[in-house]
Amino acid sequence: MAQSKALIHEVDAEKFVNSLASKLQQVPEFAQPEWSYYVKTSAAKARPPFSGNWWQMRAASILRKIYAKGTLGVEHLRKAYTSKKNMGHKPERVYRAGGKVIRTILQQAEKAGFLEKRKEGRLGRQLTKNGLEFMNNVISEVKSSGK
C-alpha cells in the first residue's frame, strides 16, 4: 500500500501520539481489557503501568510505528519496546516487551478496520485505507493546532 511517510515526520511525535490516543479512546474497539490492569508490559518491569490511559498511549505508539515503517509484526514491536532490568549489583539485562499486550492491540486495530494482515512479502500487519485516512486526519489536526 502506497502511503506518504513524510507526513508523520512533519509533526512532533509526542503531540501526535497524545492526540491519537485521545482519538482512540472514542473508538469502542480500543477498550482496555480487564486483565490489563494487573499485567506487566515486560519481564523487566517491577509493576504494571499506573497511568490511566496507558493502553491507548501504547496503541497510538504502535499505530505510529506501523505508519512510519510500513509492515510490522509482533516480534519487531517486542524489540522496539525493550527495557533493561535492574539486577542489583549485576549488570543490567535487556528484556523484550511482552507479546500479549502488543498482539491484543493489533487485533483490536484489525477489528476497528485500521490494520490488516499481509499475506505475501514481508509478513506482519499494515495499514488499511481506513487506517491511513484516520492517521492522516490526526496528522492534519496536529499540524493545524501546532501552528
Secondary structure per residue as TSV (DSSP state, phi and psi in degrees):
chain	resnum	aa	ss	phi	psi
A	1	M	-	360.0	126.9
A	2	A	-	-79.6	130.4
A	3	Q	-	-144.5	155.1
A	4	S	-	-88.7	100.8
A	5	K	T	-76.0	-16.7
A	6	A	T	-68.7	-25.8
A	7	L	T	-62.8	-38.9
A	8	I	G	-68.0	-27.1
A	9	H	G	-87.6	-4.3
A	10	E	G	-85.5	-14.1
A	11	V	S	-115.3	157.3
A	12	D	-	-69.3	132.1
A	13	A	H	-62.7	-42.7
A	14	E	H	-65.1	-44.1
A	15	K	H	-63.9	-40.0
A	16	F	H	-65.2	-45.4
A	17	V	H	-66.0	-40.0
A	18	N	H	-63.4	-43.4
A	19	S	H	-66.3	-42.6
A	20	L	H	-65.4	-38.1
A	21	A	H	-64.3	-39.1
A	22	S	H	-67.5	-34.1
A	23	K	H	-69.6	-38.0
A	24	L	H	-69.7	-24.3
A	25	Q	T	-64.5	-24.8
A	26	Q	T	-86.0	-12.7
A	27	V	S	-87.6	120.6
A	28	P	G	-65.5	-24.6
A	29	E	G	-68.8	-21.6
A	30	F	G	-95.8	30.9
A	31	A	-	-69.5	142.2
A	32	Q	-	-76.2	125.0
A	33	P	-	-66.3	156.0
A	34	E	G	-62.7	-37.9
A	35	W	G	-68.4	-19.4
A	36	S	G	-72.6	-13.0
A	37	Y	G	-74.9	-16.3
A	38	Y	T	-116.0	-5.7
A	39	V	-	-98.7	144.1
A	40	K	-	-83.6	156.6
A	41	T	S	-88.5	-9.5
A	42	S	B	-162.4	159.1
A	43	A	T	-68.5	-18.3
A	44	A	T	-81.3	-14.8
A	45	K	-	-84.6	147.2
A	46	A	S	-87.4	-32.2
A	47	R	S	-140.0	163.5
A	48	P	-	-67.7	160.6
A	49	P	-	-63.1	143.3
A	50	F	-	-106.5	-6.0
A	51	S	-	-69.5	141.3
A	52	G	T	-67.2	-34.7
A	53	N	T	-113.9	33.7
A	54	W	H	-65.0	-29.9
A	55	W	H	-65.1	-47.3
A	56	Q	H	-69.0	-33.2
A	57	M	H	-65.6	-42.6
A	58	R	H	-67.0	-39.8
A	59	A	H	-63.6	-42.0
A	60	A	H	-64.5	-40.6
A	61	S	H	-65.0	-41.2
A	62	I	H	-64.3	-44.8
A	63	L	H	-63.6	-35.9
A	64	R	H	-64.9	-41.6
A	65	K	H	-63.7	-41.2
A	66	I	H	-67.3	-37.4
A	67	Y	H	-62.8	-42.7
A	68	A	H	-75.2	-38.1
A	69	K	H	-98.1	-19.1
A	70	G	S	103.5	-102.9
A	71	T	-	-108.6	125.9
A	72	L	B	-135.2	150.2
A	73	G	-	-113.2	-179.7
A	74	V	H	-63.8	-43.1
A	75	E	H	-64.1	-39.2
A	76	H	H	-64.5	-40.1
A	77	L	H	-71.3	-32.5
A	78	R	H	-62.0	-39.0
A	79	K	H	-68.1	-35.5
A	80	A	H	-67.2	-28.8
A	81	Y	T	-106.7	35.3
A	82	T	-	-68.7	160.5
A	83	S	E	-151.1	159.9
A	84	K	E	-97.1	139.5
A	85	K	E	-97.7	132.3
A	86	N	-	-75.2	115.3
A	87	M	-	-104.1	17.9
A	88	G	T	78.1	-122.5
A	89	H	T	-78.9	-21.4
A	90	K	S	-72.4	159.2
A	91	P	-	-64.7	150.3
A	92	E	-	-65.0	151.8
A	93	R	E	-124.3	141.7
A	94	V	E	-88.7	131.2
A	95	Y	E	-120.3	142.4
A	96	R	-	-75.5	160.0
A	97	A	B	-71.2	158.6
A	98	G	-	-69.1	142.8
A	99	G	H	-83.7	-22.0
A	100	K	H	-63.1	-45.2
A	101	V	H	-63.3	-47.7
A	102	I	H	-64.2	-45.2
A	103	R	H	-62.1	-41.9
A	104	T	H	-65.9	-40.1
A	105	I	H	-64.2	-41.8
A	106	L	H	-63.7	-38.7
A	107	Q	H	-67.1	-37.1
A	108	Q	H	-64.9	-39.9
A	109	A	H	-67.0	-35.0
A	110	E	H	-65.8	-41.9
A	111	K	H	-64.8	-34.7
A	112	A	H	-75.9	-13.5
A	113	G	T	90.2	14.0
A	114	F	S	-88.6	-29.4
A	115	L	E	-125.9	160.4
A	116	E	E	-145.5	152.3
A	117	K	E	-76.4	138.8
A	118	R	E	-92.5	132.1
A	119	K	-	-91.3	-37.7
A	120	E	S	-121.8	162.9
A	121	G	S	75.4	-137.7
A	122	R	S	-73.3	117.3
A	123	L	-	-76.5	152.7
A	124	G	E	144.0	-156.2
A	125	R	E	-118.9	145.4
A	126	Q	E	-133.0	162.7
A	127	L	E	-72.0	144.0
A	128	T	-	-90.5	179.3
A	129	K	H	-63.4	-40.6
A	130	N	H	-63.5	-42.5
A	131	G	H	-64.4	-40.0
A	132	L	H	-65.5	-42.1
A	133	E	H	-64.0	-42.6
A	134	F	H	-60.0	-46.8
A	135	M	H	-65.5	-42.0
A	136	N	H	-64.1	-35.5
A	137	N	H	-64.9	-41.5
A	138	V	H	-65.9	-40.7
A	139	I	H	-61.3	-44.6
A	140	S	H	-65.8	-35.2
A	141	E	H	-65.9	-41.4
A	142	V	H	-67.9	-38.5
A	143	K	H	-64.9	-41.5
A	144	S	H	-73.1	-33.8
A	145	S	H	-79.6	-24.0
A	146	G	H	-80.4	-17.3
A	147	K	-	-104.3	360.0
